[in-house]
Amino acid sequence: MLDHSPQDRASLVSRLELRGKTSDSINSATSAVLTAAAECDAEDIDCAVAAGRRAFEAGS
C-alpha cells in the first residue's frame, strides 16, 4: 500500500513506466508530440486515489 511519501509517489511512477504503455500528447496546432504520458489501469487509479485520500487525511 502506498502512502504520500515522495518514495511512494516515485514507486507509482516507476510502476507505470515499467509497463511501457504510453500515449502521446499532441499539440493540436502543430501536430508535434509534446510528451508521452504513461497509461494506467483501474488498479493504478485505485492505488493513486487511496494514496491521495491518506495524504488528505494526514493533512499533507
C-alpha positions in Angstrom: 0.0 0.0 0.0 1.4 3.4 -1.0 1.4 6.4 1.3 2.0 10.0 0.5 5.8 10.0 0.8 8.0 11.1 -2.2 9.3 7.5 -2.3 5.8 6.1 -2.8 5.0 8.7 -5.5 8.2 7.6 -7.2 7.2 4.0 -6.8 3.8 4.6 -8.6 5.6 6.5 -11.4 8.1 3.7 -11.8 5.3 1.1 -11.8 3.7 2.9 -14.7 6.9 3.3 -16.6 7.8 -0.3 -16.3 4.7 -1.3 -18.1 5.9 0.7 -21.1 2.4 1.7 -22.3 2.2 5.3 -23.2 0.0 7.7 -25.1 1.4 10.7 -27.0 0.1 14.2 -26.1 -0.1 16.1 -29.4 -0.1 19.9 -29.9 -3.3 20.3 -32.0 -1.9 23.5 -33.7 1.3 21.9 -34.9 0.7 18.2 -34.7 4.0 17.9 -32.8 4.3 15.4 -30.0 4.6 17.3 -26.7 5.2 14.4 -24.4 4.4 10.7 -23.8 2.2 10.0 -20.8 2.1 6.7 -19.0 -1.1 4.7 -19.4 -2.7 3.2 -16.3 -5.5 0.8 -15.4 -8.2 0.6 -12.7 -5.7 -0.9 -10.2 -3.3 2.0 -10.7 -6.2 4.5 -10.3 -7.4 2.8 -7.1 -3.8 3.0 -5.7 -3.4 6.7 -6.6 -6.8 7.6 -5.1 -6.1 5.7 -1.9 -2.7 7.5 -1.6 -4.3 10.8 -2.2 -7.0 10.1 0.4 -4.4 9.1 3.0 -2.4 12.3 2.2 -5.5 14.4 2.6 -6.4 12.8 5.9 -2.9 13.3 7.2 -3.1 17.0 6.4 -0.4 17.0 3.6 
